[in-house]
Amino acid sequence: MSAKISGITPGSIGEELGIKVGDELLSMNGHAVRDVIDYMYYEASAVLSLLMMIDGEEVLFEIEKEPEEPLGLDFEDYLMDRQRSCKNKCIFCFIDQLPKGLRDTLYFKDDDARLSFLMGNYITLTNLTEEDLERIIEMRISPINISVHTTDPELRVKMMANPNASKINNILRRFYDAGIEMNCQIVLCKGVNDGIHLEKSLRDLAALAPFVRSTSVVPVGISRHRQGLYPLVPFEKDDAIRVIDMIEKIGEEQLNINGIRGCYPSDEFYVLAEREVPDEEFYDGYPQIENGVGLLRSLQKEVEDALVLESGDDLQRDVGIVTGVLAADYMRMLLEKIQAKFPGLKFEVYPILNHFFGEKITVSGLVTGTDILEQLKDTDLPSRLLIPSSMLRAEQDLFLDSISIEHVSEVLDRPISVSLNDGDDLLDKILGR
């Protein structure tokens, strides 16, 4: 087994050794390199034997370096192996709810433990072999992000349609005993894993603290393309209130025991319940901000902190903020705060109804170019528009429906800027800097 080199970092150890693009890595410290995890594990060694295939001949390099100093080698395939797909048939899977005709990559169901460690992806653990589990423990691959959904074995099998789902508690315990840190998520389905099931799951996971560092609870996303799928229904305001009350109660108990809450409702539940999102201290450093937990509060705090450093001015500016329905009121509140210091700022917030997936989908990350165009094309728009980066996929210039940001800009005849999930960047983009 070998991995072909696609690039070498200038000034790196790899360049000093004379390794070139097209050469092949054969082994490290006498071990075959199965994938990028093996590579990173052995690369961290202070003393390293590197067997390469260079110009058709095997060359062995003996290297002494700082333990964390990288070799500077890039490979044709980032994982150095094929990406592993999910074998579950979860009743709530959003990929099963996608309409036909989107990009092929959007239909790939990822369940790769390596990407959990490297990219923060969530995995179900159902597709891991015993060898995979032992490797995670032996190499101390941590933290692992785990889609738990429920700790009831029978219910988990029902929700995932995979008999391996019943092993969840055994695997969590093994990771706990080995000191592997875990972040967990529960996709909550009304009438399925909520109520007493949710309470049991949260308490089971809390018992594995401190190695279960956090548990997020997010409402299931239900698109209008669910024909033939399990009959799920959306959460309403009263449901969201009950969910929040339960999570906050258990979190308060854990705060008194462990010093952190450890379990958190997503921002979507607070908006649905028409409740203010909690203060920053509630989120214990935002361990699940990428899962939509505390994102609104964090963004508000960052904008407020950035404004403290601004002297303000009276320059005339106008901007339109394009967002999902979920964040619209928060964006208006932030813009009013900015406007107080920059009174020449005029703004409009455009919450885009999600006709593409269904109006129950309110997050910005699932807003499509089609819906933006349909809802804004006949509107008297400000001189420039701003969208969040979450609307764009990995290509960074395409919406989910493969419409490019350039096309939307051209049709609307307005320049479009993209803001990061960062208060400083958002303020700069709003002010046109």
Legacy VTK file of the C-alpha trace (Angstrom):
# vtk DataFile Version 3.0
C-alpha trace
ASCII
DATASET POLYDATA
POINTS 433 float
0.000 0.000 0.000
1.377 3.415 -0.933
0.275 7.039 -1.046
1.353 9.377 -3.844
2.753 12.789 -2.944
0.874 15.711 -4.503
2.713 18.605 -2.869
5.567 19.558 -0.539
5.569 22.582 1.776
8.482 24.922 0.963
11.178 24.811 3.636
9.764 21.644 5.195
11.571 18.450 6.152
10.103 16.804 3.068
11.688 19.408 0.796
15.033 19.124 2.611
14.979 15.364 2.002
14.493 15.921 -1.715
11.038 14.313 -1.855
9.173 15.329 -5.018
5.617 15.391 -6.303
4.838 11.926 -7.646
7.012 10.063 -5.131
5.207 7.506 -2.969
5.094 6.936 0.775
5.443 3.226 1.589
5.731 3.013 5.383
6.509 4.912 8.581
8.434 3.365 11.467
8.014 0.004 9.749
4.210 0.262 9.668
2.005 0.425 6.611
0.138 3.717 6.439
-3.547 2.905 6.072
-4.798 6.478 5.980
-4.226 10.033 7.179
-4.765 9.059 10.830
-1.842 6.622 10.690
0.214 9.263 8.918
-0.498 11.922 11.571
0.121 9.442 14.388
3.564 8.379 13.160
4.452 11.869 11.934
4.298 13.050 15.553
7.293 10.827 16.432
10.596 12.500 17.353
12.501 9.684 15.644
10.992 8.531 12.378
11.899 5.963 9.720
10.374 6.983 6.419
10.329 4.487 3.551
9.694 6.139 0.187
9.524 5.045 -3.445
11.571 7.605 -5.368
12.183 7.274 -9.091
11.278 3.597 -8.931
13.608 2.771 -6.030
12.953 2.317 -2.309
14.716 4.947 -0.187
14.784 4.835 3.633
15.134 8.103 5.530
16.043 8.190 9.240
14.732 11.445 10.704
15.157 13.182 14.070
12.876 16.162 14.621
10.677 17.959 17.094
7.739 15.670 17.991
5.053 17.931 16.524
7.092 19.190 13.552
5.292 18.230 10.316
7.000 16.579 7.374
5.273 18.932 4.955
3.883 16.253 2.642
0.511 16.493 0.908
-1.242 13.561 -0.750
-3.500 13.139 -3.759
-6.347 12.013 -1.491
-6.644 13.856 1.823
-7.795 10.740 3.694
-5.261 8.566 1.821
-8.161 6.103 1.619
-11.766 6.030 0.435
-14.325 7.903 2.497
-16.616 5.581 4.435
-20.341 5.915 3.925
-23.209 5.382 6.338
-25.060 2.070 6.315
-27.928 3.254 8.504
-31.424 4.112 7.351
-32.253 6.707 9.984
-35.861 7.834 10.157
-34.721 11.464 10.375
-31.928 11.468 7.769
-31.997 14.777 5.930
-30.201 13.378 2.902
-33.187 11.083 2.302
-35.311 14.251 2.198
-33.344 15.943 -0.568
-35.086 16.466 -3.903
-33.710 14.835 -7.017
-31.353 16.646 -9.324
-28.863 18.140 -6.850
-25.093 17.612 -7.005
-24.049 13.991 -6.492
-21.838 14.895 -3.530
-24.887 16.058 -1.552
-26.333 12.537 -1.550
-23.255 10.939 0.026
-23.954 9.821 3.605
-20.776 10.243 5.630
-20.141 8.141 8.714
-16.337 8.197 8.852
-14.715 8.204 12.283
-11.585 9.807 10.863
-13.537 12.842 9.712
-15.077 13.091 13.168
-11.611 13.675 14.583
-10.251 15.725 11.682
-13.266 17.817 10.647
-15.658 17.639 13.580
-18.207 15.487 11.715
-20.662 13.482 13.813
-20.678 9.690 13.485
-23.100 7.034 14.716
-20.485 4.382 15.692
-22.687 1.734 14.032
-20.289 1.178 11.148
-17.097 0.703 13.173
-15.366 -2.662 13.304
-13.700 -3.979 16.429
-10.388 -3.055 14.812
-11.622 0.516 14.338
-12.636 0.778 17.989
-9.332 -0.598 19.223
-7.455 1.794 16.985
-9.339 4.831 18.352
-8.444 3.749 21.874
-4.848 2.779 21.124
-4.059 5.968 19.204
-6.177 8.078 21.556
-8.095 9.653 18.677
-9.951 12.330 20.603
-12.333 14.060 20.739
-14.887 11.943 18.883
-18.199 13.543 17.883
-21.016 11.035 18.250
-24.594 11.043 17.003
-26.261 9.297 19.950
-29.943 10.276 19.508
-30.964 7.888 22.297
-29.271 5.587 24.784
-32.196 3.150 24.675
-30.772 0.256 22.591
-34.086 -0.911 21.139
-35.238 2.594 20.281
-31.871 3.404 18.692
-32.131 0.322 16.460
-35.624 1.456 15.438
-34.427 4.976 14.676
-31.388 3.851 12.654
-32.607 0.558 11.175
-29.250 -0.990 12.028
-28.839 -3.749 14.653
-25.370 -2.404 15.490
-27.060 0.703 16.908
-27.848 -1.288 20.066
-24.153 -1.310 21.038
-24.060 2.401 21.831
-23.762 2.162 25.623
-21.014 -0.456 25.467
-18.933 1.671 23.092
-19.481 4.848 25.091
-18.341 3.019 28.222
-15.221 1.708 26.468
-14.317 5.202 25.343
-14.994 6.509 28.846
-12.750 3.872 30.427
-10.003 4.739 27.929
-10.294 8.488 28.567
-11.484 9.304 25.045
-13.271 12.662 25.024
-16.671 12.751 23.348
-19.100 15.383 22.148
-22.577 13.979 21.603
-25.647 15.123 19.741
-29.288 14.133 19.876
-31.464 14.841 16.852
-34.820 15.077 18.568
-37.883 13.635 16.859
-41.264 14.523 18.301
-43.039 11.496 19.759
-40.022 9.244 19.190
-36.970 10.019 21.339
-38.241 13.023 23.286
-39.961 13.091 26.697
-38.850 10.294 29.041
-36.470 8.967 26.378
-34.684 12.308 26.166
-34.413 12.561 29.938
-32.902 9.068 30.176
-30.435 9.773 27.367
-29.261 13.026 28.942
-28.793 11.424 32.341
-26.976 8.421 30.859
-24.587 10.725 29.027
-24.129 12.982 32.048
-23.006 9.913 34.028
-20.064 9.636 31.612
-18.704 13.085 32.438
-16.061 14.416 32.175
-15.241 12.380 29.069
-18.634 13.115 27.551
-17.846 16.814 27.408
-21.072 18.057 25.881
-24.421 16.974 24.496
-26.441 19.093 22.094
-30.126 18.586 21.385
-31.326 19.792 17.986
-34.806 19.492 16.434
-35.159 17.194 13.452
-35.190 18.983 10.118
-38.286 18.088 8.110
-38.295 18.990 4.436
-41.277 18.808 2.100
-39.644 15.909 0.266
-40.524 13.137 2.759
-42.732 11.003 0.561
-42.591 7.381 1.659
-40.490 8.129 4.749
-41.241 7.720 8.467
-44.081 10.091 9.469
-42.342 12.804 11.479
-44.021 15.991 12.660
-42.361 19.319 13.527
-41.996 20.726 17.028
-44.310 23.564 18.022
-43.800 26.335 20.560
-45.147 24.381 23.555
-42.985 21.378 22.628
-39.898 23.570 22.463
-40.647 25.039 25.888
-40.866 21.563 27.422
-37.628 20.484 25.752
-35.759 23.565 26.966
-37.099 23.227 30.515
-35.959 19.599 30.728
-32.484 20.243 29.328
-31.934 23.308 31.480
-33.030 21.417 34.602
-30.612 18.543 33.979
-27.899 21.002 32.992
-28.361 22.888 36.252
-27.982 19.623 38.183
-24.772 18.824 36.295
-23.472 22.343 36.854
-23.687 21.759 40.598
-21.992 18.350 40.313
-19.403 18.790 37.549
-18.994 22.542 37.254
-20.415 22.646 33.695
-23.887 22.086 32.329
-22.816 19.611 29.704
-26.144 19.586 27.808
-27.606 22.360 25.708
-30.659 23.015 23.504
-29.890 24.359 20.058
-30.659 27.982 19.240
-33.536 26.777 17.082
-35.434 25.561 20.150
-35.115 28.982 21.825
-36.362 30.802 18.747
-39.254 28.357 18.386
-40.127 28.807 22.076
-39.876 32.604 21.664
-37.325 32.723 24.475
-34.158 34.759 24.680
-31.058 32.644 24.188
-29.078 32.293 27.443
-26.088 34.386 28.462
-22.604 33.445 27.336
-21.758 31.677 30.613
-24.504 29.144 29.951
-22.587 27.597 27.052
-19.383 26.608 28.879
-17.108 27.923 26.157
-19.354 26.943 23.207
-18.247 23.314 22.718
-21.047 22.767 20.174
-21.279 26.098 18.404
-20.846 24.402 15.015
-24.012 22.453 15.826
-26.041 25.634 16.215
-25.706 25.759 20.003
-24.967 29.266 21.251
-24.214 30.633 17.798
-26.637 33.550 18.138
-25.329 34.510 21.579
-21.704 34.219 20.479
-22.280 36.365 17.415
-24.045 39.027 19.480
-21.241 39.113 22.051
-18.579 39.387 19.353
-20.370 42.242 17.622
-20.862 44.074 20.922
-17.190 43.610 21.814
-16.128 44.853 18.384
-18.363 47.917 18.689
-16.679 48.923 21.956
-13.472 49.460 19.990
-15.179 51.593 17.325
-15.380 55.375 17.510
-18.278 55.501 15.045
-18.924 57.902 12.163
-21.719 59.533 10.144
-20.863 58.044 6.749
-23.872 57.040 4.661
-24.075 53.289 4.100
-26.806 50.897 3.077
-26.808 47.122 3.144
-29.266 44.254 2.839
-28.823 41.189 5.044
-30.061 37.958 3.453
-30.667 35.275 6.067
-32.839 32.368 7.110
-36.001 32.983 9.092
-34.385 31.631 12.274
-31.775 34.383 12.604
-33.733 37.315 11.137
-34.809 38.967 14.395
-31.315 38.602 15.850
-29.795 40.192 12.776
-32.180 43.144 13.097
-31.190 43.552 16.750
-27.470 43.486 15.878
-27.924 45.985 13.071
-29.771 48.349 15.395
-26.816 48.165 17.811
-24.425 48.949 14.974
-26.675 51.730 13.700
-26.597 53.401 17.130
-22.860 53.995 16.656
-22.984 54.477 12.893
-26.189 56.506 12.404
-25.596 56.810 8.663
-26.204 53.081 8.268
-29.436 52.101 6.560
-30.314 48.434 6.409
-32.914 45.879 5.450
-33.097 42.279 6.675
-34.479 39.767 4.197
-35.586 36.518 5.880
-35.861 34.003 3.063
-38.741 31.560 3.301
-37.508 28.096 2.385
-39.794 27.025 -0.451
-37.105 24.701 -1.818
-37.071 22.397 1.232
-40.248 23.582 2.952
-41.057 26.501 5.219
-40.415 24.459 8.378
-36.721 24.667 7.453
-35.592 28.015 8.884
-31.793 27.824 9.179
-29.611 29.979 6.942
-27.439 27.037 5.920
-30.281 25.528 3.872
-31.314 28.670 2.026
-30.938 28.204 -1.721
-30.118 30.535 -4.554
-33.470 29.699 -6.117
-35.404 31.025 -3.122
-33.235 34.139 -2.864
-33.847 34.984 -6.494
-37.580 34.276 -6.378
-38.110 36.420 -3.291
-35.756 39.335 -4.034
-35.693 39.730 -7.823
-38.529 42.299 -7.913
-37.469 44.091 -4.723
-35.983 47.586 -4.480
-32.728 46.433 -2.889
-29.993 48.367 -1.071
-26.754 49.014 -2.943
-25.129 45.820 -1.675
-26.118 42.514 -0.073
-24.551 40.333 2.600
-25.063 36.589 3.118
-23.610 34.225 5.759
-20.966 31.733 4.663
-23.159 28.868 5.896
-25.354 29.298 2.796
-22.481 28.202 0.577
-21.209 24.647 0.373
-17.649 23.328 0.258
-17.048 24.907 -3.161
-17.553 28.295 -1.419
-19.350 29.790 -4.408
-22.401 27.558 -4.855
-25.679 27.366 -2.979
-27.159 23.926 -2.261
-29.129 24.027 -5.504
-25.886 24.583 -7.486
-26.730 28.193 -8.312
-23.598 30.315 -8.048
-23.265 33.421 -5.950
-22.100 35.213 -9.113
-25.357 34.324 -10.870
-27.482 35.597 -7.973
-25.439 38.804 -7.909
-25.854 39.274 -11.645
-29.639 38.702 -11.649
-30.211 40.979 -8.646
-27.701 43.500 -10.024
-26.097 43.900 -6.609
-22.658 42.978 -5.274
-22.877 40.207 -2.668
-20.401 39.822 0.193
-20.046 36.724 2.360
-19.633 37.041 6.128
-18.064 34.466 8.376
-19.621 33.334 11.651
-17.506 35.948 13.357
-18.591 39.231 14.906
-15.577 41.244 13.728
-15.982 40.056 10.154
-19.732 40.666 10.232
-19.232 44.227 11.473
-16.608 44.916 8.816
-18.822 43.566 6.048
-21.882 45.513 7.253
-19.814 48.705 7.284
-18.458 47.906 3.816
-14.868 47.509 4.951
LINES 1 434
433 0 1 2 3 4 5 6 7 8 9 10 11 12 13 14 15 16 17 18 19 20 21 22 23 24 25 26 27 28 29 30 31 32 33 34 35 36 37 38 39 40 41 42 43 44 45 46 47 48 49 50 51 52 53 54 55 56 57 58 59 60 61 62 63 64 65 66 67 68 69 70 71 72 73 74 75 76 77 78 79 80 81 82 83 84 85 86 87 88 89 90 91 92 93 94 95 96 97 98 99 100 101 102 103 104 105 106 107 108 109 110 111 112 113 114 115 116 117 118 119 120 121 122 123 124 125 126 127 128 129 130 131 132 133 134 135 136 137 138 139 140 141 142 143 144 145 146 147 148 149 150 151 152 153 154 155 156 157 158 159 160 161 162 163 164 165 166 167 168 169 170 171 172 173 174 175 176 177 178 179 180 181 182 183 184 185 186 187 188 189 190 191 192 193 194 195 196 197 198 199 200 201 202 203 204 205 206 207 208 209 210 211 212 213 214 215 216 217 218 219 220 221 222 223 224 225 226 227 228 229 230 231 232 233 234 235 236 237 238 239 240 241 242 243 244 245 246 247 248 249 250 251 252 253 254 255 256 257 258 259 260 261 262 263 264 265 266 267 268 269 270 271 272 273 274 275 276 277 278 279 280 281 282 283 284 285 286 287 288 289 290 291 292 293 294 295 296 297 298 299 300 301 302 303 304 305 306 307 308 309 310 311 312 313 314 315 316 317 318 319 320 321 322 323 324 325 326 327 328 329 330 331 332 333 334 335 336 337 338 339 340 341 342 343 344 345 346 347 348 349 350 351 352 353 354 355 356 357 358 359 360 361 362 363 364 365 366 367 368 369 370 371 372 373 374 375 376 377 378 379 380 381 382 383 384 385 386 387 388 389 390 391 392 393 394 395 396 397 398 399 400 401 402 403 404 405 406 407 408 409 410 411 412 413 414 415 416 417 418 419 420 421 422 423 424 425 426 427 428 429 430 431 432
